[in-house]
Amino acid sequence: MYDILIVGAGLAGATSARIFAEKGKKVLVVEQHKHVAGHCHDYKNEHGITVHTYGPHIFHTTNKKVWDFLNKFTDFNFYQHKVLSYANGDLIPFPINRDTLCKVYGIEIGANEVREFLNKEVEKSKYNNPPKNFKDAVVSQVGERLYEMFFKNYTIKQWERDPEELSAEIAKRIPVRENRDDRYFADKYQGIPLHGYTKMVENILDHENIAVLTGEDYFNIKDMFKPELTVYTGELDKFFDYKYGKLEYRSLDLKFKTLDQKEYQPVATVNYPNDYDWTRITEFKHFLNEKSDKTTVCFEYPKSEGEPYYIVMTEENMNKKDKYMEQVNKLEKTGKYLFIGRLAEYKYYNMDQVINAAFEKVEKYLIK
């Protein structure tokens, strides 16, 4: 009945489904949640505020092919994300830029002096070079004082581990600016889908060759189908029945509050590296400039169990992942399976990277 069976209706699954459908393939998408869009699912609440069900998602990319693809299915509000960090009782621009340094150190320097200033901070700091872990990677860029202020305790909260136990790889994502650019991302294309991520994904899946089954676990029904190809976007270890042990994921306990005030904080997201038990607070109405006499905010409390959000890049997890990926490679060589996405590849992907991975893997398969 179906040529292609796709497990998961998030960005990896939906993108793959659309490409196959446009090539004339009959596609069934099976999703265990009762909704599509995966972790970027959103909805409009009774106060007219678009709430991100699984925490804030901001789209950003330098990949024009990905940007053009999404713009076929949604218009964007050209929102550019700004973050403040609550440290030492003050709201400080983050990521670190010229204004951050002036505020933290009580100095006045020009943008052309930032690199030299940070180099001096690094010179008087202790770290392993080349970096052996997350702490080393951050200190090697900004020095110990800024590491202690913005990164150390945030990382302990987020991962429930000493930063010295985490891979230096994670710190490659931390932007440091030498100018006054206080945007969190510097990508050419940025924004929030004007009618929400859920509507965008529904539009991607809206094709006569695509059928969607929600609220159903693939593992309960997989024997009912004999597709020519299965595209798997779920948890890597689950597919192989945990034969090499469970891979570790970090989850979030999200506490949503609707407050009887127009605005709670000056930007969409404020990080709390040192104070309180939450890591950050997001105020959703900033994303789409929504007007309401009330506002909805989300407090994020990291936890070890629950919906899998983040992979945990420890040596033990990476060794297990390598074993699983050997099995993946064997299956993909048969031409009957593709594994795509953050969960299926146990890899940190931004949203645009997930879509691009789907492009690359599906297009490579179709050339065969």
N, C-alpha and C positions, 0 to 999 in steps of 0.2 A: 504493500500500500504506500509506504514511504521510502524514498531513496536515502534520505539522510535523517538520522535521529540525533537531536541536539539536547544535551543535558545541561539545563540552566538557561534562564531567560534574562541574564544580566547583559552587560555590554558585549562580552565575548560571544555569548550564545546568539544574541539578537543580530550582531554584525555578521556572524557566520551564516545565520539563517537567511539573511537578506541577500548575501552574495550568491548563495546556492539557488535561492528562489528565482533570482533574476537570470540564472543560467538554465532555468527550466526544470530544476530538481524539485521533487515533492519533499517537503520538510516537516517533521514533527518536532516541536520544542516541548520538552518535559521540564517542569519547574516545581520543586518541592514546596516553595512558598505559595501562598494564595494570591500572589501578585507578580507581575513582571518587573523588570528594571533592577533586580538584584539589590545590592547595597546602596545604589543611588536612587532607590525608590523615594518618592515624595508625595505629598497630598496637601490640599488646601484646607485649613481648619475653619471652624465656624466664625473666626474673626477675620477671614480673608487673608491669612498669612500662610505662605507655602512653607511647610515644615519638612525637613529632610529626616525620614524615619530612622535612618541608621547613622545620623550625625552628618555634619556639613560636607558637601561635595562641591568643589569649585573647578570648573573645567578650564584647562589651560594647555596650550600646545604650540610648538613651532612647526608642526607637521601640517602642511597645507592640504594634503590629500585627506587626512582625517577631518580637518576643519570643514572642507568642502562636502565631505560625505555627510556629516551631521547637519549641515545647513540645508540639506535636501529634506530634512525631517523636522526641523524646528527653526524658529527665529531665536536670536539670543539677546538678552540684556547684556550690554558690553561692560559688565561689572569687573572691576579690578580689585583683587583681594588685598586688604590691609589688616595687619595684626598688631596689637599692642601686647606688651608683656608686663604683668604686674609684679614689680620687684622693688624692694626697699620702700614700700608704701607709695610707689609712684607708677604711672602708666608710661612705659618707655617704648619707643618705636622698635619693632622687630620685623624682619631680621636686622642684624647689626649693620648700621650704616653710619654716615658722618654724624647725623643728629643723635644717634644712640650714644656715640662716644662723648659728644659734647655734654650730654645730660648726665651720663654715669660718672665721668671724670671731672666735670665742672670746668671744662676747657673750651676754647674756641679755636678750631682748626679748619683749614680749607679742605675741600675734597681731594686736592692733590697731596695732602699730608696724611691721609688716612692709612695708606699702605705702610708708610714709614712708622707711624705710631703703633700699628698692630704688630709690625716686625719687632719693635722694641719690647712689646708685651710678651711676645713669643720667646724672645731671647732670654728673658729673665724667668722663664717658666721651665718646669721639669716635665719631660715626656720622652717616650721612645720614638726614635726616628730611624727607619720608617715606622709609622704608627702600627702598634700591635692590636689596638682595640679602639673603641668609640672615644674614650677619654683622650687618648693620644691624638686621634684624628682631629678632634675639636681644638684641643690646646695648641696643636701645631698650626692652626689657622688664626686663632684669636687670643691665645694666652690663657693663663689660669684664672684670672679675676672674672673675665666674662664667661668662661666655662662654668665657674661656680655660681655666678648670678643667674644665668639663663638656661643652662643645659643639664648640670649634674642632677639636681633634685627632680626636674621634669622627667629626665630619663629614668630615674629610680621609680617614680610614680608610674610612668608609662609601661615599663617592662618588668618591674618588680625584681630588678637585678642591679648589681653594681655595674656602672658603665664600663668598667674594665673587663667585664665578662662578655661584652657585646662586640660584634664585629666592627672593625673600622669602616667597613663598607657603608654602614647606615649613615655615617657622618658626611658622606659624599653629597647627600641631599641638602645640606645646610648652606643656604646662600649667605654670602657676606658682601656688602656693597661698599664701594669706596666713594660713592656720591650720596646725594640726598634722596635717592629713589627709595621710598618706603613701601612700595608694593611687595607683597610676599612672593609673587612670581613675576619674572621679567619676560615671559613668553610673548610672542607676537600676537597670538590669538587667545583671548580670554573671555569668559562670560558664563552666564547661567541661562539654561533654556527658558525662554519667555513663558512657556506654559508648563514648565516643570520637566524633570527628567523622566518621570513615568510616562507622560504624554509623548515625549520624544521617542522612547523605546517602543511604545505602542505603535507609533507611526512607522518605525523601522520594521516591525513585525507585521504590518498591515499589507499583506500581499496574498494573492489568490493561491499561491503555492505553499503558504505557511499555515500550519495548524498549531495551536498552542494549548497545552494541557497543564493547568496549574493545580497546586495542592496534591501533587502525586510524586512519590519517591521513585526515581528511575530504577533503583535496585529491586523494587517490588514488581516491576512490570517489564524489565528488560528482555525476558525470555519470550515475550509476546511478539517481538519484532525481529525481523531479519533484514536490517538495512544494509545498503552497500557500504555505508560509512556511519560511524558514531563519533560525534564531536563532544568531548567531555570537558566541562568547565567547573566541575565540583572539586571536593577535597581529594588531593592526590592519594593520601594514605588510605582513605575509605574505599577507593576504587579497588585497591589490592588487598582489601580486608585486613589492613594493618599488619601485613606479614613481616615487615621490618620494624614494627613498633609505631606508636602514634607520633605524628609530627605535632609540634607545639604551635598554637596560635594564641594571640592576645585578643581579648574581646573588650567590650565596653558596656558599662551600665549607664544608660542615658536617662537622665531625669529632665523631663520637660515641664516648664512652668509658664503659664500665661499670666502676665502681670497687668494690673490696672494702671498702666502708664504708657505714654507714646514711645518712649525710648529708654532703654536700660543702660546702654554703653555706647561710646562714640563710634566704634567700628564693629564689624560683624563678629570678629573673634578676638577675645582677650585670653592670653595664656597666663596660667598661674603656676610658675615653676617651683615656688618655694612655700607658698601659703595654701592652706586648705587641702582637702583630699582630692578635689577634682583637678584635672589638668588644664581644662579650658572651658570657657563659656561662649556659646555662639548665639547671636541674636539674628533670627532668620529674615526679618523684614528688610534688612540692609541689602540682601542679595537681589531683590527685584523691585526695590524702592516702593514697597507696598505701604499703603496708607491705612492706618487703623488707630483707634483710640487705645487699643491694648497692644501688648507685644508678647511674643513667645520666644523663650530662651531655652537653651539646652546645656545642662551641666554634664561633663564627661568624666566618669569614674572608671579607670582601667581595671580589668579583672582577667583572671586566667581561664575561666570557663565561659561558654556561651557561644553566641554567633561569631564565627571566625572572621576577624577583621585583618589582623596583621600577622605575617609570618615572623618567627623569632630566630634571628640569625646568630645562633650559637654553633659551635663546632659540632656538637652532637646532632643537632637538627640538620645541619648541612650534610653530614655524613649519611644520615638516613635518607635525605632527599636524593643524594647521588645514587643510592641503591634503587630507589623507586624509579628514578629517571632512566636507569638502565633498562628497566622493564618497559617503560614508556617508549623508549627508542625502538625496542623490539616490536612492540605492538604497532607503532606508526609505520615501521618498514613493511608490515603486512598490507598496508593500504586500507585497513578497515577501521582505524582509529586516529583521531587527532586530539591532543590535549592542549587546551588553550586557556590562559588567564592566570590570575593571581593565585587562586586556590589549586588549580590543576597543575601548574608548573612550580608551585611553592616559591613564588618569586614576587618581589615588590614591583608592582606596576602602578603608574598613574592611569587615569581613565583613557587618555589618548594612546598610551602604550598598549593597553589591552586591545583597543580597536585596531591598532596597527599590527599587533601580533596575529589577530584574526585575519586581516588582509593577507599577510605574508603566508600564513600556513594554508589558508583555504585556496589562495591563488596558486600556490605551489602544487597543491593536490589536484587542482583542475587542469593544470598543464599536462599531467601524466597521461 
